[in-house]
């Protein structure tokens, strides 16, 4: 795979995981700001915990990409 394609795919993964983190954070903020407005989730703590799990999983994957697939710049 050429360097340009590799970078494009790596960047796409990074953006995907950053988006998943942002989505989970936004959902958690909604729960904090208006927990009674979430009618389909009677167990708010469980719903928030699910979002934390999603966020932690995406952070772990993001870290793996950055640690193993982002070239180290030599100064």
GULOMI-130780 format. One record per residue: residue in three letters; x, y, z of N, C-alpha, C, O in turn. Coordinates in Angstrom, 3 decimals, always signed. Example, Ala and Ser with C-alpha at 12.3 -4.5 7.8 and 13.67 -1.06 7.14 Angstrom:
REM GULOMI-130780
resn n.u n.v n.w ca.u ca.v ca.w c.u c.v c.w o.u o.v o.w
ala +13.190 -5.690 +7.800 +12.300 -4.500 +7.800 +13.200 -3.300 +7.800 +14.236 -3.319 +8.465 .
ser +12.850 -2.250 +7.080 +13.670 -1.060 +7.140 +12.900 +0.030 +7.870 +13.409 +1.138 +8.039 .
END
This chain:
REM GULOMI-130780
resn n.u n.v n.w ca.u ca.v ca.w c.u c.v c.w o.u o.v o.w
unk +0.859 -1.175 +0.000 +0.000 +0.000 +0.000 +0.902 +1.234 +0.000 +1.895 +1.301 +0.725 .
unk +0.535 +2.200 -0.825 +1.385 +3.386 -0.886 +1.159 +4.278 +0.337 +0.159 +4.145 +1.041 .
unk +2.091 +5.176 +0.572 +2.052 +6.028 +1.759 +0.831 +6.916 +1.830 +0.294 +7.148 +2.913 .
unk +0.382 +7.415 +0.689 -0.778 +8.304 +0.678 -2.053 +7.557 +1.069 -2.866 +8.070 +1.837 .
unk -2.225 +6.344 +0.537 -3.401 +5.533 +0.872 -3.367 +5.127 +2.338 -4.392 +5.159 +3.019 .
unk -2.202 +4.748 +2.821 -2.057 +4.367 +4.225 -2.448 +5.524 +5.139 -3.163 +5.328 +6.122 .
unk -1.979 +6.732 +4.815 -2.308 +7.910 +5.618 -3.803 +8.193 +5.575 -4.401 +8.526 +6.598 .
unk -4.407 +8.064 +4.407 -5.825 +8.339 +4.272 -6.660 +7.361 +5.115 -7.613 +7.768 +5.779 .
unk -6.302 +6.089 +5.085 -7.021 +5.096 +5.874 -6.804 +5.303 +7.372 -7.736 +5.190 +8.168 .
unk -5.561 +5.607 +7.742 -5.250 +5.866 +9.158 -6.025 +7.079 +9.659 -6.602 +7.046 +10.746 .
unk -6.039 +8.152 +8.863 -6.786 +9.352 +9.246 -8.280 +9.069 +9.365 -8.953 +9.617 +10.238 .
unk -8.797 +8.212 +8.484 -10.219 +7.858 +8.540 -10.540 +7.123 +9.841 -11.578 +7.369 +10.456 .
unk -9.659 +6.229 +10.254 -9.861 +5.535 +11.529 -9.834 +6.515 +12.697 -10.675 +6.447 +13.593 .
unk -8.874 +7.416 +12.681 -8.759 +8.398 +13.761 -10.016 +9.256 +13.833 -10.545 +9.492 +14.919 .
unk -10.494 +9.720 +12.691 -11.702 +10.544 +12.663 -12.914 +9.746 +13.146 -13.760 +10.273 +13.869 .
unk -12.996 +8.478 +12.747 -14.102 +7.611 +13.178 -14.130 +7.495 +14.703 -15.176 +7.674 +15.326 .
unk -12.977 +7.196 +15.296 -12.929 +7.017 +16.748 -13.153 +8.333 +17.486 -13.801 +8.350 +18.532 .
unk -12.626 +9.430 +16.956 -12.885 +10.734 +17.579 -14.378 +11.068 +17.514 -14.928 +11.652 +18.447 .
unk -15.025 +10.696 +16.413 -16.460 +10.918 +16.282 -17.258 +10.086 +17.271 -18.232 +10.572 +17.846 .
unk -16.859 +8.849 +17.472 -17.535 +7.987 +18.444 -17.401 +8.555 +19.860 -18.346 +8.506 +20.647 .
unk -16.237 +9.085 +20.169 -16.016 +9.705 +21.481 -16.905 +10.929 +21.631 -17.544 +11.105 +22.668 .
unk -16.954 +11.772 +20.614 -17.777 +12.983 +20.660 -19.259 +12.635 +20.800 -19.988 +13.297 +21.538 .
unk -19.697 +11.601 +20.095 -21.102 +11.187 +20.172 -21.469 +10.722 +21.585 -22.505 +11.113 +22.124 .
unk -20.625 +9.896 +22.172 -20.890 +9.405 +23.525 -20.888 +10.553 +24.533 -21.736 +10.605 +25.424 .
unk -19.928 +11.475 +24.386 -19.873 +12.633 +25.299 -21.137 +13.483 +25.183 -21.674 +13.946 +26.190 .
unk -21.604 +13.682 +23.967 -22.819 +14.475 +23.761 -24.021 +13.798 +24.421 -24.838 +14.461 +25.060 .
unk -24.123 +12.488 +24.264 -25.233 +11.763 +24.887 -25.179 +11.863 +26.410 -26.209 +12.038 +27.061 .
unk -23.987 +11.752 +26.971 -23.841 +11.857 +28.427 -24.244 +13.252 +28.897 -24.907 +13.392 +29.924 .
unk -23.848 +14.284 +28.153 -24.235 +15.650 +28.527 -25.749 +15.817 +28.509 -26.308 +16.504 +29.363 .
unk -26.417 +15.191 +27.536 -27.885 +15.249 +27.486 -28.468 +14.601 +28.731 -29.397 +15.140 +29.332 .
unk -27.933 +13.454 +29.124 -28.424 +12.789 +30.336 -28.241 +13.670 +31.565 -29.128 +13.741 +32.416 .
unk -27.101 +14.339 +31.662 -26.854 +15.214 +32.804 -27.798 +16.417 +32.807 -28.322 +16.800 +33.853 .
unk -28.010 +17.006 +31.637 -28.784 +18.241 +31.557 -30.294 +18.005 +31.641 -31.022 +18.848 +32.166 .
unk -30.769 +16.869 +31.130 -32.209 +16.650 +31.084 -32.538 +15.162 +31.215 -33.048 +14.567 +30.266 .
unk -32.259 +14.556 +32.357 -32.479 +13.109 +32.496 -33.948 +12.705 +32.403 -34.235 +11.584 +31.983 .
unk -34.869 +13.555 +32.769 -36.289 +13.192 +32.701 -36.805 +13.227 +31.269 -37.862 +12.668 +30.978 .
unk -36.086 +13.864 +30.391 -36.501 +13.946 +28.995 -36.149 +12.715 +28.175 -36.459 +12.649 +26.986 .
unk -35.513 +11.754 +28.795 -35.108 +10.542 +28.093 -36.075 +9.431 +28.482 -35.755 +8.582 +29.313 .
unk -37.246 +9.442 +27.882 -38.310 +8.506 +28.248 -37.999 +7.054 +27.965 -38.433 +6.179 +28.714 .
unk -37.259 +6.768 +26.902 -36.993 +5.375 +26.550 -35.889 +4.749 +27.399 -35.578 +3.570 +27.231 .
unk -35.295 +5.518 +28.303 -34.242 +5.003 +29.183 -34.635 +5.222 +30.648 -34.218 +6.203 +31.266 .
unk -35.439 +4.303 +31.201 -35.838 +4.486 +32.600 -34.665 +4.358 +33.573 -34.712 +4.923 +34.666 .
unk -33.626 +3.635 +33.199 -32.443 +3.490 +34.052 -31.336 +4.384 +33.497 -30.511 +3.946 +32.695 .
unk -31.332 +5.643 +33.937 -30.393 +6.637 +33.422 -28.944 +6.229 +33.685 -28.087 +6.394 +32.817 .
unk -28.667 +5.698 +34.879 -27.295 +5.308 +35.218 -26.794 +4.235 +34.252 -25.656 +4.299 +33.786 .
unk -27.626 +3.268 +33.957 -27.236 +2.215 +33.025 -27.009 +2.781 +31.628 -26.060 +2.397 +30.945 .
unk -27.873 +3.685 +31.207 -27.730 +4.304 +29.889 -26.434 +5.120 +29.813 -25.726 +5.087 +28.806 .
unk -26.133 +5.857 +30.899 -24.896 +6.636 +30.927 -23.682 +5.704 +30.927 -22.684 +5.979 +30.262 .
unk -23.771 +4.610 +31.669 -22.678 +3.650 +31.726 -22.405 +3.067 +30.336 -21.251 +2.856 +29.964 .
unk -23.455 +2.812 +29.582 -23.293 +2.312 +28.216 -22.533 +3.316 +27.359 -21.679 +2.928 +26.562 .
unk -22.835 +4.594 +27.515 -22.129 +5.633 +26.755 -20.667 +5.734 +27.182 -19.788 +5.944 +26.346 .
unk -20.407 +5.586 +28.476 -19.024 +5.593 +28.981 -18.258 +4.415 +28.382 -17.100 +4.561 +27.989 .
unk -18.902 +3.250 +28.312 -18.260 +2.085 +27.709 -17.911 +2.347 +26.249 -16.811 +2.017 +25.804 .
unk -18.840 +2.937 +25.504 -18.592 +3.254 +24.097 -17.430 +4.230 +23.966 -16.571 +4.074 +23.098 .
unk -17.410 +5.234 +24.831 -16.353 +6.237 +24.789 -14.998 +5.599 +25.129 -14.007 +5.852 +24.445 .
unk -14.955 +4.788 +26.167 -13.704 +4.146 +26.575 -13.193 +3.207 +25.490 -11.991 +3.149 +25.234 .
unk -14.093 +2.478 +24.857 -13.701 +1.556 +23.791 -13.110 +2.321 +22.609 -12.089 +1.918 +22.051 .
unk -13.751 +3.423 +22.231 -13.245 +4.234 +21.114 -11.898 +4.863 +21.473 -11.010 +4.940 +20.623 .
unk -11.735 +5.315 +22.723 -10.461 +5.894 +23.156 -9.352 +4.861 +23.097 -8.227 +5.168 +22.702 .
unk -9.668 +3.638 +23.490 -8.686 +2.562 +23.457 -8.249 +2.271 +22.016 -7.061 +2.089 +21.750 .
unk -9.207 +2.229 +21.096 -8.874 +1.982 +19.693 -8.078 +3.147 +19.104 -7.131 +2.939 +18.345 .
unk -8.464 +4.363 +19.456 -7.747 +5.540 +18.982 -6.295 +5.509 +19.456 -5.378 +5.787 +18.683 .
unk -6.096 +5.177 +20.701 -4.747 +5.075 +21.260 -3.934 +4.001 +20.535 -2.749 +4.196 +20.265 .
unk -4.563 +2.881 +20.224 -3.864 +1.810 +19.516 -3.418 +2.272 +18.131 -2.291 +1.997 +17.719 .
unk -4.281 +2.961 +17.421 -3.910 +3.472 +16.093 -2.749 +4.443 +16.222 -1.769 +4.354 +15.482 .
unk -2.862 +5.368 +17.164 -1.800 +6.370 +17.326 -0.485 +5.747 +17.774 +0.583 +6.183 +17.344 .
unk -0.550 +4.731 +18.633 +0.676 +4.109 +19.132 +1.353 +3.202 +18.119 +2.576 +3.069 +18.130 .
unk +0.577 +2.579 +17.247 +1.139 +1.556 +16.363 +1.178 +1.910 +14.889 +1.882 +1.263 +14.114 .
unk +0.424 +2.936 +14.489 +0.333 +3.196 +13.058 +0.613 +4.640 +12.650 +0.550 +4.967 +11.465 .
unk +0.917 +5.496 +13.604 +1.295 +6.873 +13.275 +2.814 +6.944 +13.316 +3.421 +6.681 +14.354 .
unk +3.428 +7.294 +12.201 +4.896 +7.333 +12.181 +5.457 +8.341 +13.187 +4.903 +9.423 +13.381 .
unk +6.551 +7.967 +13.808 +7.231 +8.841 +14.756 +8.069 +9.828 +13.952 +8.826 +9.435 +13.065 .
unk +7.927 +11.098 +14.267 +8.711 +12.132 +13.579 +10.052 +12.283 +14.286 +10.109 +12.496 +15.497 .
unk +11.102 +12.172 +13.532 +12.458 +12.344 +14.066 +12.863 +13.788 +13.853 +12.762 +14.324 +12.749 .
unk +13.326 +14.411 +14.934 +13.720 +15.807 +14.855 +15.194 +15.917 +14.608 +15.722 +17.024 +14.510 .
END
